[in-house]
Amino acid sequence: MVDASIDITGDVCPITFVKVKLKLETLTAGGRLSVRLNGGEPVENLPRSLQEEGYRIVDLTPSGEAFLLTVEKPPK
């Protein structure tokens, strides 16, 4: 189950990270965000950058020409 979702397929790095991080900040601890993103640089860099910030990558699956990333906000 996810608590919120965001589509960043129309954006490019580094704005993809900024938009996702801002959306994650609106969630409570343990909340999950579903992110629709493009392949290439976004799918390679965004999960890694989020993990470095302490977020947990729950799932990353192809979805048509894009990918769906599920991210969990850590407990405080």
Helices and strands as residue ranges (DSSP letters): E 4-7, H 15-25, E 32-38, H 41-52, E 56-63, E 66-72
